[in-house]
């Protein structure tokens, strides 16, 4: 990834390495380039030419000697040699073989016309990245380890916090102090009704009078992500039966889905399972009216309370790439929407050993979603008891999320952040101390 200044500024944009580049090279340094000769099995890293002015102000860039010591590449050359090397290769080979690039925007800047292919490389790399090797799993485990420390620190001190910003700051501070400078995504610290906004990132409202906090936050380690969500009360116990009951439904959704993970399972089937558990739980509470799970799923009523996919791949991206999507969600007006039609059931790929996926069920009480459904008289409204549902609005939402490795024997939970009763015990100890 080249160094870029912010618009109308002399300050550099925060560097974030392109993940495909990192996957091939292991290099988390700016202004580097990479070529790979398939026939010769030759991986060449090009490092920035020496710049005295930059070295004085920002420190020296990666050198050839340093790159040879740090990275598993076959050759290291200066950037100045890149164009001529590409031309030499093209002169000898380009009539018989194309140069594979990920995107048309990444064409080599040379004087002659080249034979390029920008279609085959991306899906091939997506298929490769979806299965994690031992090194990648070590990085994801370490990211989860730091995230667990940060989540636990928040729980230990939540009784002293008065604003969502303190939760955000505590989590970030723990991660940075333990060597994880970057977050895998923006921290979500939504209290009360804010927890009903799936990607709430303002994190600036007072906690007073709020029942729960949904903290969705995960550290990054050596470019690898973790993705962890915990929902917890602001006191020693659940502030209301409403909060407790919704948490226990989501807890069951997650536990039941995780327990079934194994190679050959369709992730889409877990989405259906989680949705059905939510439906039955909400029916018991009187939020949903009588009807079969299938009727309520197809009507869209369940999606008003559980509007997102059960999970996704995790790796170099928090929503990592794959050759085919694993979720039971399509797209409607640019946003994911559930598709529970029988015809879709066989179109989703199965889980494979080496995949890392999240299991992140949730139940939300969004004032906007409920009001819109009621006003538009959608088909789903026949199954919703709106008066009962509105009693749960102060909760906002509950989500619990872990990162799960698919193993030959079933699964391994890579997330160690406390949840459930262990989570409550930590909050109580913090108050007692």
N, C-alpha and C positions, 0 to 999 in steps of 0.2 A: 504494500500500500504506500503510495507516494505521500510525502509531507505536503499538506495543503493548509493555507492560511484561511482564517475565517473571513467572510465577506466584509469588505470595508474595514479591515483590521490588519495589524501586523502580528497578531497572535495566532499561533498554530492551532488548527483543529485537533482535538484529542485523538491520538493515534489509536487505531484499532485494526489489527492485522486481518487481512482477508482470510477467511477460514479455509477455503480450498488451498490457498497458498501455504498456510500453516500445516495443513494435513499432509501435503507433499514434502515440506521442507523442515518443519519443526522450528522455523525461524520467526521470532516475534520481534523483528526489527524493521524500521521503516526504510523505504527507498531501495528495496532489494528486488531482484528479478530471478526467475528460475526457468531453466529449460530441461527437458528430459528427452533424450534420444531413445526411442523404444527399441530400435534394432540393436543399438550398441549397449543398451542398459546403462546409460550415462546421464547422471544427474548433476547439473552445473548450476551453482549459485553465483549470482552477480551482486557484488556489494557496492555501495556508493563510492564514487571517486572522492579522494581526500579533498576537503574544503577547509582551508585555514580559518576563514572568517567564521564558519559554523563551529569549528572546533574550539575557537576562543570563547564564543558565546554559549554554546550548548554542550560542549564536550565532543570528543572525536566520535565519528560514526564507526560502525563495524568494520574491522580490518580483515584482510585476507587471512592472516595468520590466526586471528581470533576465531574467525568463522571455521577454519579447518579444525581447530581444537574443539569447538562447541557442537558442530552439526555433522550429521551423518550424510554427507554429500560426497560425490566423486571428485569434483573439481570446484575451485573457487577462483573467480576472475573479477576484475574491475568492471564497473558498469560501462566504461568507455569501450570495452571489447564486445558488447552485446550485439550491436548492429552488424558488425563485420562477421561475427560468428554465425548469426542467422543467415546472412547472405551466402556464406560459404556452404552451410548445410543445404540451403535452398538450391544452390547451383548444382550440388551433387545428388540431391534426393527428391526435390519438390515435384519433379515431373511424375514420379512414381508414387509418392506418398504426400498427403496433405500435412499441414501444420495444424494440430488440434488446439483450439482455444475455447475457453469457457463462454465468452461473450464477444460479440462483434466489436465492442468498445475496447477490447484488449488486443487488437491487431498489432503485430510488430511494426514499428515505425521505421521502415526501410524504403529505399528508393525504387525497388522493383516490385511488380505485381506478384503476389504469392498465391499459391493454392491453399486455401484455408478450409477448415471444417469446424463450425461452431455448433454442431448439433449432437455429436456422439459423446463428447467428453463429459458433459454435465451429468447426464443420466448414469453414466458409468461410475463417476465419482460419488454420486448420491447413493448408488447401490453399495459401493464399497464402504462409505462412511456409516451406514446404518448398523453394521456389525462392529462392535468395539473390541479391540485387542487388549492384552493385559496392561500395556502402558496406559491406554486411554482410561481403562477402568480404575487404575491407581489415581489418575488425575481427578476423575469424577468423585471417587471416594474421598480424596483430600478436600475437594471443594465442599462436599457434604459435611465433612468433619468440622471445617471452619464455620459453615453455616449453622451447624448444631450448637457450637459454642456461642455464636451470636444470638440465636434464638433463646438459649438458656439464660444468657445475661439479661435479655429483655424481661423474661419471666421473673427473674430474681429481683428485678428493680421496678417492675411495672407499678407497684403500689406508690412509688415516689414520683412517678411521671404525671404531668398535667396536660400534655399536648402531644398530638401525633408526631410532631417534629422531634420530640425527645426519643420516641421509639425508633424513628428513622436514624437519628444520630447515634444512638446506642448500638444499633445493629451494624452500621457502617464502621463505627470506631473499633468494634471488636474484630471485624474482618480485616481492616487495615493493619491493626496491631498484631495480627497473626499471619501477616504476609500475603493476604488476599486484597490487593489494592483495588481491583476492579470487581464490580457487581455483574452478574450474568444478565441482569435486566433491572429496570427501575424498581426501587423498593416501593411496595404497596403496604401502607399502614393505615387502613381504613377503620375508623371507630364508628359504632352505632350505624345509622343509615348509610354512611359512606361505604360500609362493607358490602352494600348491595351493588356498588359500581365495580365491575369486574377488574378494571385496570385503573383504579383510583390511585393517583400519584401526587396529589397536592400535599398531603401529609402535613397539614398546618392548622388543624382544628382542635379545640379544647376537648379533653376527655371527660370533663365533668358531665354527669348525667347520662353517660353512655353505658351500655351493658357489656358489649363485646368489642374486641379488636380482631380484625382479620389481617395478619401479617404475612404477606407473600414476599419472601426475600431469599435470595440465594447468592452465595459467593461464587466467584470464578477463580479457577486455579490453573495457571499455565494455559490459558485460553479455553479451558473446559468448564462447562457450566454445571451448577446444581440448581434445582428448582424446588423450593420447599415452602409450604404454607401451613401455618398454624392459626387457629382461631381460639381465643381464650378470654375469660372474663377479667374484669378490672378489679375484682375482689377475690377473697379466698374461696368463693364457691360461685355456682351459677346464680346470677342475680334474679332469675325468674324461672318458673317451670317452662315457659315458652322457649327461653334460650337453651335450657338443659335438653328439652325434648328434640329441638332441631339439631343440636350438636350430636346427640345419640343416633339420630337417623343418618346423618352424614358419616358418622363413625362406622355404622353398620355397612353403609354403601361401600366405603373404602375397604373395610376388612374383608367383606365378602368377595370383592373384585380381586384384591391382592391374592387371596388364598387360592384362586383359580388359575393364576398365571402359569403358563407352561408353553413349551414349543408346540406349534400347531393350532393354538387357540386363536380365533378371530377376535381382535380387539373390539370390533363392532358388537359382538355378543356381550362383552362386558358393559358396553354403553347401555344396552337394553336392560341388563341385570340391574345396574345402578339406578336407572330410571324407574324400573318397576319397584325397587325398594323404596325410592323416594315417594312414588305414588301411594303405595300401601301405608307408609308412615304418615303422609299428609292426610290420607283418608281417615286414619285413626284419630288424628287431631281435629278433624272436621273442616280442614282447609279445602280438601277436594271432596266432591260428592261421589255417590255411588257410580260405578262403571267398571268395566274390565280394564286391566292395565293397557291392553292393546288399544281399546277405544280412546283412552285418555292420552296415550302416546301419540296416536295418529292425529288426534284433534289439535295437538299443539299445547294443550293445557299444562303438561308436565314441563315443557320448555320455558314457560313463564317463570317457573321456580328453579329450573336447572337448565340454563340457556346455553351452556357451552359443552364442548367435548370432554370426555372423561380423561383424556390425556394426550400425550404426544411423545415423540422421540426426544432424547436429551443427548447432547454431545458437545461439539464445538460451538453449536448454537443452543440457546435454551429451548427453542423450537427447532430441533435439528432436522436435517434433510433426510429424505428417503426417496426411493424410486417411485413408490406409490404411497398415498396417505393411508394411515391405519384407522382413522376415525370414521364414525358414522355420520359425518357432517358434510353437507354440500355448501354451496354459496348462494345467498340471496341478497341482492343489492350490496354486494361486497362484504357481507358479514356471514359468518358460519351459521348454518341452520341445520337442525337435526333431520335426518332422512331415515325413517323407520319402515319404509315400504319393503315388503318381502322380496321384491326383485333386487333390492340392493344388498341383501345379506351375503351373497356369494361373491360380490365384486370387490371385497376388501381383503387385503393380504393377511396371512396368519403371522403370529409372533414366531420369531426364530431365536435360537440360542445366541447370545451376544448382544441382543438389542437392549437398550436402556430406555424405558418408557416411564412417564409419570402416571400415577393414579391420583386424580384430583377431583373427586366429586364435590358438589356444593349445592346448597339450597339457599335461595335469595328471596327477599321480599322487597322488590323495587316498587316504589310509589309510582314511578313513571310507567313501568311495564304493566302494573295492575290497572292503572287508570286508563291507559291506552286500550288494553284488551276490553275493559268494561265499556268504554265509550264507543268503540268500533263494533261492538257486539260480534266479536270473532267466534268461530265455531267452538273454541276452547271454553268460552264463558259458561256454557251449560254445565261444566264440571267443576266450576270454581265457586266456593262460598266466599264472596268478596268481604263480607262483614267479618268473618272469622279470620281471613287472611290479613286484614288491616290491623288486627291485634298484634301481629308479628312484625310490623314495620319498624319499631324501635330496635329490633335485633339487627336489621340490615341484611346480613348474610353470614353463612358459615361455610368455609372451605377447608379441607384437609388434604395435603398433597405430599407424596413421597416419590422418590426416584427408585424404580424397580429394575433390576437386572434379570433378564430371562436366562435361566441356566438349563442344562440338560435334564436336571432333576425337577425343575419347576421355576423357582425364583429366589432372588436374594434382595432384601430391602437395603439399599445403600444409604438411606436417610436415617440418621440417629437422633435427630432433634426430638425432644420429649413431646408427647401428646397424651390426650386422655387423662387418666388419673395421675400419671407421673407428672404431667404438666401442672395439674392443680396442686400437687404436693410441693412443687418448686415455688409456686406463687405463695403458698401458705408459709413456707420456710422463710421466704423473703420478708413477709409481713412480720413474722415472729422475731426475726433478727433486727 
